Amino acid sequence: MTVSNWFLDMLFPKHCAGCGKGGGYVCEECEIGMWEEEQICPGCVRASRYGLKHVYCTEKSPLTGVTCLWAYEGIARKLIASGKYRTAVNGAGASSSKQAEGERI
Protein backbone atom coordinates (compact mmCIF):
# COMPACT_ATOMS: atom_id res chain seq x y z
CA MET A 1 0.00 0.00 0.00
CA THR A 2 1.43 3.36 -1.01
CA VAL A 3 1.34 6.42 1.20
CA SER A 4 -1.17 8.14 -1.09
CA ASN A 5 -3.52 5.11 -0.98
CA TRP A 6 -3.21 4.95 2.80
CA PHE A 7 -3.98 8.66 3.05
CA LEU A 8 -7.03 8.34 0.78
CA ASP A 9 -8.28 5.34 2.77
CA MET A 10 -8.00 7.39 5.95
CA LEU A 11 -9.94 10.31 4.46
CA PHE A 12 -12.46 8.25 2.52
CA PRO A 13 -12.78 4.81 4.12
CA LYS A 14 -14.45 2.10 2.06
CA HIS A 15 -17.77 0.83 3.42
CA CYS A 16 -20.11 -1.82 2.06
CA ALA A 17 -22.94 -0.31 0.01
CA GLY A 18 -25.35 -2.87 1.46
CA CYS A 19 -24.68 -3.08 5.18
CA GLY A 20 -22.08 -0.40 5.88
CA LYS A 21 -19.37 -2.78 7.12
CA GLY A 22 -15.86 -1.38 6.61
CA GLY A 23 -13.16 -2.81 4.38
CA GLY A 24 -14.59 -2.71 0.87
CA TYR A 25 -17.43 -1.49 -1.32
CA VAL A 26 -19.21 -4.85 -1.06
CA CYS A 27 -18.66 -7.29 1.83
CA GLU A 28 -18.73 -11.09 1.44
CA GLU A 29 -22.22 -11.40 2.93
CA CYS A 30 -23.73 -8.79 0.61
CA GLU A 31 -21.83 -10.12 -2.41
CA ILE A 32 -24.02 -13.23 -2.22
CA GLY A 33 -27.00 -11.06 -3.24
CA MET A 34 -25.28 -10.01 -6.47
CA TRP A 35 -25.89 -12.54 -9.21
CA GLU A 36 -24.77 -12.65 -12.80
CA GLU A 37 -27.29 -11.52 -15.35
CA GLU A 38 -28.15 -13.68 -18.34
CA GLN A 39 -26.39 -12.48 -21.51
CA ILE A 40 -28.73 -11.47 -24.34
CA CYS A 41 -28.55 -10.77 -28.07
CA PRO A 42 -28.80 -7.00 -28.77
CA GLY A 43 -30.99 -7.68 -31.81
CA CYS A 44 -33.75 -9.99 -30.63
CA VAL A 45 -33.20 -9.71 -26.85
CA ARG A 46 -33.15 -13.50 -26.39
CA ALA A 47 -30.49 -15.47 -24.54
CA SER A 48 -27.14 -15.47 -26.30
CA ARG A 49 -23.79 -17.00 -25.43
CA TYR A 50 -21.37 -14.26 -24.31
CA GLY A 51 -23.95 -11.59 -25.20
CA LEU A 52 -23.09 -11.73 -28.91
CA LYS A 53 -25.55 -11.04 -31.69
CA HIS A 54 -26.91 -14.26 -33.22
CA VAL A 55 -25.58 -15.11 -36.68
CA TYR A 56 -29.13 -15.98 -37.74
CA CYS A 57 -30.72 -12.93 -36.06
CA THR A 58 -32.76 -10.87 -38.53
CA GLU A 59 -33.33 -7.93 -36.18
CA LYS A 60 -31.39 -4.79 -37.07
CA SER A 61 -29.02 -3.57 -34.38
CA PRO A 62 -25.82 -1.54 -34.67
CA LEU A 63 -24.40 -3.45 -31.70
CA THR A 64 -22.51 -6.71 -32.22
CA GLY A 65 -22.76 -7.68 -28.56
CA VAL A 66 -23.85 -6.66 -25.06
CA THR A 67 -22.28 -7.74 -21.78
CA CYS A 68 -24.03 -7.38 -18.44
CA LEU A 69 -22.08 -8.35 -15.33
CA TRP A 70 -24.81 -8.20 -12.68
CA ALA A 71 -28.54 -7.85 -12.45
CA TYR A 72 -29.39 -4.14 -12.07
CA GLU A 73 -30.92 -4.60 -8.63
CA GLY A 74 -29.99 -4.10 -5.00
CA ILE A 75 -26.34 -3.40 -4.25
CA ALA A 76 -25.25 -3.47 -7.91
CA ARG A 77 -27.82 -0.75 -8.66
CA LYS A 78 -26.56 1.39 -5.74
CA LEU A 79 -22.94 1.06 -6.85
CA ILE A 80 -23.69 1.86 -10.49
CA ALA A 81 -25.85 4.85 -9.54
CA SER A 82 -23.21 6.17 -7.15
CA GLY A 83 -20.60 6.04 -9.91
CA LYS A 84 -22.93 7.36 -12.57
CA TYR A 85 -24.20 10.32 -10.57
CA ARG A 86 -20.93 10.84 -8.63
CA THR A 87 -22.53 10.35 -5.26
CA ALA A 88 -21.05 8.81 -2.16
CA VAL A 89 -22.66 5.82 -0.52
CA ASN A 90 -22.60 6.07 3.25
CA GLY A 91 -22.76 3.20 5.74
CA ALA A 92 -26.56 2.99 5.62
CA GLY A 93 -26.46 2.62 1.86
CA ALA A 94 -28.18 5.98 1.37
CA SER A 95 -26.94 8.35 -1.26
CA SER A 96 -25.38 11.48 0.17
CA SER A 97 -25.32 14.18 -2.49
CA LYS A 98 -27.17 17.26 -3.64
CA GLN A 99 -28.94 15.08 -6.18
CA ALA A 100 -30.35 12.89 -3.40
CA GLU A 101 -31.90 16.04 -1.93
CA GLY A 102 -33.50 16.83 -5.27
CA GLU A 103 -31.11 19.63 -6.28
CA ARG A 104 -29.43 19.79 -9.65
CA ILE A 105 -25.64 19.59 -9.76
FENQUI-V445087 format. One record per residue. N is the residue number from 1. PHI is phi in radians with two decimals (* if undefined). PSI is psi in whole degrees, 0 to 359 (NA if undefined). OMEGA is omega in degrees with one decimal (* if undefined). Layout:
# FENQUI-V445087
n:N phi:PHI psi:PSI omega:OMEGA
n:N phi:PHI psi:PSI omega:OMEGA
This chain:
# FENQUI-V445087
n:1 phi:* psi:128 omega:179.3
n:2 phi:-1.41 psi:165 omega:-179.8
n:3 phi:-1.10 psi:320 omega:-179.8
n:4 phi:-1.15 psi:321 omega:177.1
n:5 phi:-1.15 psi:319 omega:178.6
n:6 phi:-1.09 psi:317 omega:-179.7
n:7 phi:-1.11 psi:316 omega:178.0
n:8 phi:-1.11 psi:320 omega:177.9
n:9 phi:-1.14 psi:329 omega:177.6
n:10 phi:-1.28 psi:322 omega:179.5
n:11 phi:-1.35 psi:319 omega:-176.5
n:12 phi:-2.22 psi:77 omega:-177.9
n:13 phi:-1.14 psi:147 omega:179.5
n:14 phi:-1.46 psi:131 omega:177.6
n:15 phi:-2.28 psi:147 omega:179.2
n:16 phi:-1.08 psi:133 omega:179.0
n:17 phi:-1.21 psi:340 omega:-178.6
n:18 phi:-1.58 psi:309 omega:-173.5
n:19 phi:-2.04 psi:348 omega:178.1
n:20 phi:1.54 psi:3 omega:178.6
n:21 phi:-1.15 psi:140 omega:-178.1
n:22 phi:-1.31 psi:161 omega:174.5
n:23 phi:2.05 psi:330 omega:-178.9
n:24 phi:-2.95 psi:172 omega:-178.2
n:25 phi:-1.31 psi:336 omega:175.3
n:26 phi:-2.47 psi:123 omega:179.6
n:27 phi:-1.42 psi:171 omega:-177.6
n:28 phi:-1.09 psi:321 omega:-179.0
n:29 phi:-1.15 psi:317 omega:-179.1
n:30 phi:-1.32 psi:335 omega:179.4
n:31 phi:-1.11 psi:334 omega:178.7
n:32 phi:-1.08 psi:328 omega:-179.8
n:33 phi:-1.33 psi:352 omega:178.5
n:34 phi:-1.68 psi:116 omega:-179.9
n:35 phi:-2.07 psi:154 omega:-179.7
n:36 phi:-1.21 psi:141 omega:178.6
n:37 phi:-1.53 psi:148 omega:177.5
n:38 phi:-1.19 psi:135 omega:179.6
n:39 phi:-1.37 psi:138 omega:-176.0
n:40 phi:-2.22 psi:157 omega:175.1
n:41 phi:-1.32 psi:132 omega:179.6
n:42 phi:-1.23 psi:345 omega:-179.7
n:43 phi:-1.48 psi:302 omega:-173.9
n:44 phi:-1.81 psi:354 omega:177.8
n:45 phi:1.06 psi:32 omega:172.8
n:46 phi:-1.86 psi:165 omega:-178.6
n:47 phi:-0.94 psi:139 omega:-178.3
n:48 phi:-2.57 psi:137 omega:178.8
n:49 phi:-1.14 psi:128 omega:179.8
n:50 phi:1.09 psi:13 omega:179.0
n:51 phi:1.27 psi:19 omega:-178.8
n:52 phi:-1.50 psi:153 omega:177.4
n:53 phi:-1.20 psi:137 omega:179.6
n:54 phi:-1.12 psi:143 omega:176.0
n:55 phi:-1.12 psi:323 omega:-177.4
n:56 phi:-1.57 psi:2 omega:-176.3
n:57 phi:-1.22 psi:127 omega:-178.6
n:58 phi:-1.65 psi:351 omega:-179.9
n:59 phi:-1.24 psi:138 omega:179.4
n:60 phi:-1.41 psi:130 omega:175.4
n:61 phi:-2.71 psi:133 omega:178.5
n:62 phi:-1.27 psi:346 omega:-179.7
n:63 phi:-1.49 psi:142 omega:176.3
n:64 phi:-1.69 psi:348 omega:178.9
n:65 phi:-3.03 psi:159 omega:178.8
n:66 phi:-2.42 psi:133 omega:177.8
n:67 phi:-2.12 psi:129 omega:177.9
n:68 phi:-2.16 psi:122 omega:-176.5
n:69 phi:-1.42 psi:317 omega:-178.5
n:70 phi:-2.35 psi:159 omega:172.8
n:71 phi:-1.14 psi:138 omega:-176.9
n:72 phi:-1.42 psi:67 omega:-178.9
n:73 phi:-2.54 psi:158 omega:172.9
n:74 phi:1.01 psi:231 omega:-175.1
n:75 phi:-1.14 psi:320 omega:179.2
n:76 phi:-1.04 psi:320 omega:178.6
n:77 phi:-1.12 psi:317 omega:178.6
n:78 phi:-1.09 psi:316 omega:-178.8
n:79 phi:-1.16 psi:317 omega:179.7
n:80 phi:-1.15 psi:316 omega:179.2
n:81 phi:-1.12 psi:321 omega:-179.6
n:82 phi:-1.16 psi:325 omega:176.1
n:83 phi:-1.31 psi:321 omega:-177.4
n:84 phi:-1.18 psi:317 omega:-176.9
n:85 phi:-1.76 psi:9 omega:177.7
n:86 phi:0.95 psi:46 omega:177.4
n:87 phi:-1.86 psi:161 omega:175.4
n:88 phi:-1.74 psi:144 omega:177.2
n:89 phi:-1.82 psi:119 omega:-179.7
n:90 phi:-1.51 psi:182 omega:-175.1
n:91 phi:-1.03 psi:331 omega:-179.7
n:92 phi:-1.46 psi:356 omega:-180.0
n:93 phi:1.50 psi:3 omega:-179.1
n:94 phi:-1.50 psi:145 omega:178.6
n:95 phi:-1.30 psi:136 omega:-179.7
n:96 phi:-2.14 psi:84 omega:178.9
n:97 phi:-2.63 psi:173 omega:176.7
n:98 phi:-1.11 psi:328 omega:-178.4
n:99 phi:-1.17 psi:327 omega:177.9
n:100 phi:-1.15 psi:333 omega:178.9
n:101 phi:-1.52 psi:0 omega:177.9
n:102 phi:1.61 psi:5 omega:179.0
n:103 phi:-1.59 psi:149 omega:175.8
n:104 phi:-1.44 psi:146 omega:178.7
n:105 phi:-1.68 psi:NA omega:*
